[in-house]
Amino acid sequence: MTLNEAQNALPQQSQESDAPPKGQAQPQQQGEAPALSLSGLQFFIADINKKTILWHEIGSQNFDSKVRDLQEAPSNDALRHLAPEDKKTILRLVQGAIREGRAGPFDVGGGPDHRIPGIPIVAYRHELSDGRILAICFPSIGESDDNPGKIALGIAPILQHFVASSSRIVLLVDNFGYVRFASDGFLRSFQIEDVRLILGRNVAHIQNRVGRTIVSLTLAALTRRASATGRGKFLLAASDSIDLKYDAMYFRMGGTVGGVLFSAGHIGGDVNFAEVFEVCSAPMLVINSQTRMIVAANHAAMKTYSLTSDSLEDRAVTESLFEDADFQSMLGAAKQDSDVPLAVEVKTKSGTKKKRFKCSLIDSETDEPKLILETRS
């Protein structure tokens, strides 16, 4: 077994600019190979001969509440959600274990400069009876006293996981003023087209990206080592503004780990979308695209299609409302994000009627996407 084989077995650092991950638990597309998530990792095994990685994740840190357990994927697929520097570190671990028998602990998931500790991982060489060489890797602070992971094992991936999974407007700035993580809600609300424009940059230097209000508030919380709560108008870079109810929480862990966690929501508060769904005058159906069963129907749809609570669980829509070919056409239109309503025949108690449906798809990243059908009364 040579060192070159280890280099070929694991993904190389891309020559092009890789977009940094927004979170360690990114959505898995239907049919995609699984991807390793640092925040729930217990161990992983690199099989040099098969060019695969076998790993184990616990379910307690997965926000979708799915217990992942043992997973296996080709090396490139397994590590695709990790940052380039983390892929390079894992390659270094595997190389070291093969060459020396042991490597690490090396920090993974802490960002380019590791101001917030990532997960310290060690690797050991293991030879099977058939001659195959494995690199067995797992989180450990090692025997030395200078590894920062002992402060909080893997805090960076866990913080990133929380921020990325939040539906709120969330920004995490470390003790030195550098932007570490930003949620999708923050990027949308502050009109950031590319997260790379702010990640890893000092918050004092990105005012032309995010506006001066958030910068002033963050710096004040950092310099005063104090939290702030309130509501107010946040000026944006695009000469616009948004009203937010916010918390800028200052935190500190150990001697160097700390910063400000900015979390906010819109003044109007959260919307009860179930109530919005019910009061819509247009009939709306939500259908499981795999089982073809109606997941939900608002009051207008129940009345228009003569549905009852029992009938929703009785038969698939292709047995009660639509022909199979028409259902496939609506599903195809939804996948293409077509804005043009589709004319489809609907079977009702009073006979067959032709209606025009606006077709949309949600939960497309899951195993069971939902088809939303909207039509006129």
C-alpha positions as CSV (number, residue, x, y, z in Angstrom):
1,M,0.0,0.0,0.0
2,T,1.5,3.3,-1.1
3,L,0.9,6.9,-0.1
4,N,-0.2,7.7,-3.6
5,E,-3.1,5.2,-3.3
6,A,-4.3,7.2,-0.2
7,Q,-4.1,10.4,-2.2
8,N,-6.2,8.9,-5.0
9,A,-8.7,7.4,-2.6
10,L,-9.7,10.7,-1.1
11,P,-10.9,13.9,-2.9
12,Q,-8.2,16.4,-3.8
13,Q,-8.5,20.0,-3.1
14,S,-10.4,21.7,-5.9
15,Q,-8.5,24.1,-8.1
16,E,-11.6,26.2,-8.5
17,S,-13.2,28.3,-5.9
18,D,-15.5,26.0,-3.8
19,A,-18.5,27.6,-2.2
20,P,-18.3,27.2,1.6
21,P,-20.9,25.0,3.2
22,K,-23.8,26.8,4.8
23,G,-24.2,24.1,7.3
24,Q,-22.9,20.6,8.2
25,A,-26.4,19.1,7.7
26,Q,-27.3,20.2,4.2
27,P,-30.3,18.7,2.4
28,Q,-29.8,15.4,0.7
29,Q,-31.4,15.2,-2.7
30,Q,-33.5,12.2,-3.6
31,G,-31.2,9.4,-4.8
32,E,-28.0,11.1,-3.6
33,A,-25.3,9.3,-1.7
34,P,-25.2,10.2,2.0
35,A,-22.7,12.9,3.1
36,L,-20.7,13.0,6.3
37,S,-21.9,15.5,9.0
38,L,-19.2,16.6,11.5
39,S,-21.7,17.7,14.2
40,G,-23.0,14.2,14.8
41,L,-19.8,12.2,13.9
42,Q,-18.6,9.4,16.1
43,F,-16.1,7.8,13.8
44,F,-15.2,7.1,10.2
45,I,-13.2,4.5,8.4
46,A,-11.4,5.2,5.1
47,D,-11.0,2.1,2.9
48,I,-8.1,2.9,0.6
49,N,-8.7,-0.1,-1.7
50,K,-12.4,0.5,-2.2
51,K,-12.0,4.3,-2.1
52,T,-15.0,4.6,0.2
53,I,-15.7,6.0,3.7
54,L,-17.8,4.2,6.3
55,W,-19.0,6.4,9.2
56,H,-21.4,6.5,12.1
57,E,-23.5,9.5,13.1
58,I,-25.8,9.8,16.2
59,G,-29.3,11.1,15.7
60,S,-29.4,13.6,18.6
61,Q,-27.7,16.3,16.6
62,N,-29.7,15.9,13.4
63,F,-32.4,18.5,13.2
64,D,-34.6,16.3,11.0
65,S,-34.7,13.8,13.8
66,K,-33.5,11.0,11.6
67,V,-31.0,8.6,13.2
68,R,-28.3,8.1,10.5
69,D,-26.4,5.3,12.2
70,L,-23.8,3.6,9.9
71,Q,-23.4,5.1,6.4
72,E,-21.1,4.4,3.5
73,A,-20.4,6.3,0.3
74,P,-17.5,6.9,-2.2
75,S,-14.9,9.2,-0.7
76,N,-15.8,12.2,-3.0
77,D,-19.5,11.9,-2.1
78,A,-19.0,11.3,1.6
79,L,-16.9,14.5,2.0
80,R,-18.7,16.8,-0.5
81,H,-20.3,19.0,2.2
82,L,-17.0,19.7,3.9
83,A,-14.9,22.8,3.3
84,P,-11.7,22.4,1.1
85,E,-9.4,22.9,4.1
86,D,-11.3,20.1,6.0
87,K,-10.9,17.7,3.1
88,K,-7.2,18.5,3.0
89,T,-6.9,17.8,6.7
90,I,-8.7,14.5,6.5
91,L,-6.4,13.5,3.6
92,R,-3.4,14.5,5.8
93,L,-4.8,12.3,8.6
94,V,-5.2,9.3,6.4
95,Q,-1.8,9.7,4.8
96,G,-0.2,10.0,8.3
97,A,-1.9,6.9,9.6
98,I,-0.8,4.8,6.6
99,R,2.7,6.1,6.7
100,E,3.3,6.3,10.5
101,G,0.6,4.1,12.0
102,R,-1.0,7.0,13.8
103,A,-1.8,10.7,13.0
104,G,-3.4,13.6,14.8
105,P,-5.2,15.0,16.6
106,F,-5.9,17.5,13.8
107,D,-8.7,20.1,14.0
108,V,-11.6,19.6,11.5
109,G,-14.5,21.9,11.0
110,G,-13.2,25.0,12.8
111,G,-12.8,27.2,9.7
112,P,-9.6,28.4,8.0
113,D,-8.0,29.9,11.1
114,H,-9.6,27.7,13.8
115,R,-10.5,30.6,16.1
116,I,-13.4,28.5,17.3
117,P,-12.3,24.9,18.0
118,G,-13.5,22.3,15.5
119,I,-13.4,18.5,16.2
120,P,-9.9,17.2,16.9
121,I,-9.6,13.8,15.1
122,V,-7.0,11.1,15.4
123,A,-6.4,8.3,12.9
124,Y,-4.9,4.8,13.2
125,R,-3.7,2.4,10.6
126,H,-5.4,-1.0,10.6
127,E,-4.5,-4.0,8.4
128,L,-7.2,-6.6,7.7
129,S,-6.5,-10.3,7.3
130,D,-6.8,-10.0,3.5
131,G,-4.1,-7.4,3.4
132,R,-6.4,-4.4,3.0
133,I,-5.4,-1.2,4.8
134,L,-7.9,0.9,6.7
135,A,-7.5,4.3,8.3
136,I,-9.7,4.4,11.4
137,C,-10.5,8.0,12.5
138,F,-12.4,9.3,15.5
139,P,-12.7,12.5,17.7
140,S,-10.2,12.7,20.4
141,I,-8.2,15.5,22.1
142,G,-5.1,13.3,22.1
143,E,-2.5,13.1,24.9
144,S,-1.1,16.6,24.6
145,D,-2.4,19.6,26.5
146,D,-2.2,22.1,23.7
147,N,-5.1,20.9,21.6
148,P,-7.9,23.6,21.7
149,G,-10.6,20.9,21.3
150,K,-10.5,20.1,25.0
151,I,-12.3,23.4,25.7
152,A,-15.4,22.2,23.9
153,L,-15.1,19.1,21.6
154,G,-16.4,20.1,18.2
155,I,-18.0,23.4,19.1
156,A,-17.5,25.0,15.7
157,P,-19.4,22.3,13.7
158,I,-22.2,22.3,16.3
159,L,-22.6,26.1,16.2
160,Q,-22.6,26.0,12.5
161,H,-25.2,23.3,12.5
162,F,-27.5,25.3,14.8
163,V,-27.1,28.4,12.7
164,A,-27.7,26.7,9.4
165,S,-30.7,24.9,10.6
166,S,-32.4,27.9,12.0
167,S,-35.3,29.5,10.2
168,R,-34.6,32.8,12.0
169,I,-32.2,35.6,11.1
170,V,-29.0,34.4,12.7
171,L,-25.4,35.7,12.5
172,L,-22.4,34.5,14.6
173,V,-19.4,36.8,15.1
174,D,-16.4,35.5,17.1
175,N,-14.5,37.2,19.8
176,F,-12.1,38.8,17.3
177,G,-14.9,40.3,15.2
178,Y,-14.9,37.8,12.4
179,V,-18.1,36.5,10.8
180,R,-18.2,32.8,11.3
181,F,-21.7,31.6,10.4
182,A,-24.9,33.1,8.8
183,S,-28.3,31.5,8.4
184,D,-30.2,31.5,5.1
185,G,-32.7,33.8,6.8
186,F,-29.9,36.3,7.5
187,L,-28.7,36.2,3.9
188,R,-32.2,36.8,2.5
189,S,-33.1,39.6,4.9
190,F,-29.8,41.4,4.5
191,Q,-29.8,40.8,0.7
192,I,-26.5,38.9,0.6
193,E,-26.2,37.2,-2.7
194,D,-23.2,35.1,-1.9
195,V,-22.3,34.0,1.7
196,R,-18.6,34.2,0.7
197,L,-18.9,38.0,0.7
198,I,-19.1,38.0,4.5
199,L,-17.9,34.7,5.9
200,G,-14.4,34.9,7.4
201,R,-14.3,38.7,7.2
202,N,-14.2,41.1,10.0
203,V,-17.7,42.6,10.7
204,A,-16.2,46.1,10.8
205,H,-15.2,45.7,7.1
206,I,-18.5,44.5,5.6
207,Q,-20.7,47.5,6.3
208,N,-21.1,48.0,2.6
209,R,-22.6,44.5,2.4
210,V,-24.9,44.3,5.5
211,G,-25.5,47.9,6.4
212,R,-24.2,50.0,9.3
213,T,-26.9,49.1,11.9
214,I,-26.0,45.4,12.4
215,V,-22.3,46.3,12.3
216,S,-22.7,49.0,15.1
217,L,-24.8,46.7,17.2
218,T,-22.4,43.7,16.9
219,L,-19.3,45.8,17.7
220,A,-21.0,47.4,20.7
221,A,-21.9,43.9,22.1
222,L,-18.3,42.8,21.5
223,T,-16.5,45.7,23.0
224,R,-18.9,46.0,26.0
225,R,-18.9,42.2,26.6
226,A,-22.7,42.5,27.1
227,S,-25.9,41.3,25.5
228,A,-28.5,43.5,23.9
229,T,-32.2,43.0,23.3
230,G,-34.8,45.1,21.6
231,R,-36.6,46.0,18.4
232,G,-35.7,48.6,15.8
233,K,-35.1,49.5,12.2
234,F,-32.0,48.0,10.6
235,L,-30.5,49.9,7.7
236,L,-29.4,47.8,4.7
237,A,-26.6,48.3,2.2
238,A,-29.1,48.8,-0.6
239,S,-30.5,52.1,1.0
240,D,-33.4,50.0,2.4
241,S,-34.4,48.9,5.9
242,I,-36.1,46.2,7.8
243,D,-37.8,46.2,11.2
244,L,-36.6,43.4,13.5
245,K,-37.0,42.2,17.0
246,Y,-33.5,41.0,18.0
247,D,-31.2,39.5,20.6
248,A,-27.5,40.1,20.4
249,M,-26.2,37.6,23.0
250,Y,-22.6,37.8,24.1
251,F,-21.1,34.5,25.1
252,R,-17.8,33.2,26.3
253,M,-16.4,29.7,26.7
254,G,-12.9,29.1,28.0
255,G,-10.1,31.6,27.6
256,T,-10.5,32.5,23.9
257,V,-13.8,31.0,22.6
258,G,-16.6,33.4,22.5
259,G,-18.4,36.1,20.5
260,V,-21.8,37.5,19.7
261,L,-24.8,35.5,18.5
262,F,-27.3,37.8,16.7
263,S,-30.7,36.3,16.4
264,A,-33.8,38.2,15.1
265,G,-37.3,37.9,13.7
266,H,-39.6,40.3,11.9
267,I,-41.7,42.6,14.0
268,G,-44.9,41.0,12.7
269,G,-43.8,37.7,14.4
270,D,-44.3,34.2,13.2
271,V,-47.3,33.5,10.9
272,N,-49.5,30.6,11.5
273,F,-49.5,29.2,8.0
274,A,-52.0,26.5,8.8
275,E,-54.6,29.3,9.4
276,V,-53.6,31.0,6.1
277,F,-54.0,27.7,4.3
278,E,-57.5,27.2,5.7
279,V,-58.8,30.8,5.0
280,C,-57.6,30.7,1.4
281,S,-60.7,30.9,-0.9
282,A,-58.9,28.9,-3.7
283,P,-59.1,25.1,-3.3
284,M,-55.6,23.8,-2.4
285,L,-54.4,20.2,-2.1
286,V,-51.1,18.9,-0.7
287,I,-50.3,15.5,-2.1
288,N,-47.5,13.0,-1.3
289,S,-45.9,12.6,-4.7
290,Q,-44.7,9.0,-3.8
291,T,-47.8,7.5,-2.2
292,R,-50.2,9.9,-4.1
293,M,-52.3,10.3,-0.9
294,I,-53.7,13.7,0.1
295,V,-51.6,15.0,3.0
296,A,-53.8,18.1,3.5
297,A,-56.7,19.9,1.9
298,N,-58.1,23.3,2.9
299,H,-61.8,23.9,3.5
300,A,-62.4,25.2,-0.1
301,A,-60.8,22.0,-1.5
302,M,-62.9,19.7,0.8
303,K,-66.0,21.4,-0.5
304,T,-65.1,21.6,-4.2
305,Y,-64.0,17.9,-4.4
306,S,-66.6,16.6,-2.0
307,L,-63.9,15.2,0.3
308,T,-64.2,14.0,3.9
309,S,-61.6,13.4,6.6
310,D,-62.1,9.7,6.1
311,S,-61.8,9.9,2.3
312,L,-58.4,11.6,2.5
313,E,-56.9,8.4,3.9
314,D,-59.0,6.0,1.8
315,R,-57.6,6.1,-1.7
316,A,-54.8,7.7,-3.7
317,V,-55.8,10.7,-5.9
318,T,-55.1,8.7,-9.0
319,E,-58.0,6.4,-7.9
320,S,-60.4,9.1,-6.9
321,L,-59.7,12.5,-8.5
322,F,-57.2,12.3,-11.4
323,E,-56.1,9.9,-14.1
324,D,-52.5,8.6,-13.7
325,A,-51.3,10.4,-16.8
326,D,-52.7,13.7,-15.7
327,F,-51.1,13.4,-12.3
328,Q,-47.7,12.7,-13.9
329,S,-48.2,15.8,-16.0
330,M,-48.9,18.0,-13.0
331,L,-45.9,16.5,-11.1
332,G,-43.7,17.2,-14.2
333,A,-44.9,20.8,-14.4
334,A,-44.2,21.3,-10.7
335,K,-40.6,19.9,-11.1
336,Q,-40.0,22.4,-13.9
337,D,-41.3,25.3,-11.8
338,S,-43.8,26.1,-14.5
339,D,-46.0,29.2,-13.8
340,V,-48.5,28.2,-16.5
341,P,-51.6,26.5,-15.1
342,L,-52.2,23.0,-16.4
343,A,-55.7,22.0,-17.7
344,V,-56.7,18.6,-16.1
345,E,-59.9,16.7,-15.8
346,V,-61.1,16.1,-12.2
347,K,-63.6,13.4,-11.2
348,T,-66.2,14.7,-8.8
349,K,-69.6,13.4,-7.6
350,S,-71.4,15.6,-10.2
351,G,-69.2,14.2,-13.0
352,T,-65.9,15.0,-14.7
353,K,-64.9,18.7,-14.9
354,K,-61.8,20.3,-16.5
355,K,-59.9,22.6,-14.2
356,R,-56.7,24.6,-14.5
357,F,-54.1,23.8,-11.8
358,K,-51.1,25.8,-10.6
359,C,-48.6,23.1,-9.7
360,S,-45.8,23.5,-7.1
361,L,-43.4,21.2,-5.3
362,I,-42.1,21.4,-1.7
363,D,-39.8,19.2,0.4
364,S,-38.1,18.3,-2.9
365,E,-34.9,17.5,-1.0
366,T,-36.6,14.7,0.9
367,D,-37.6,11.2,0.0
368,E,-41.3,12.2,-0.3
369,P,-41.7,15.5,-2.1
370,K,-45.2,17.1,-1.7
371,L,-47.2,18.3,-4.7
372,I,-49.3,21.4,-4.1
373,L,-52.3,21.9,-6.4
374,E,-54.1,25.2,-6.5
375,T,-57.1,26.1,-8.7
376,R,-60.1,28.4,-8.8
377,S,-63.3,27.7,-6.9
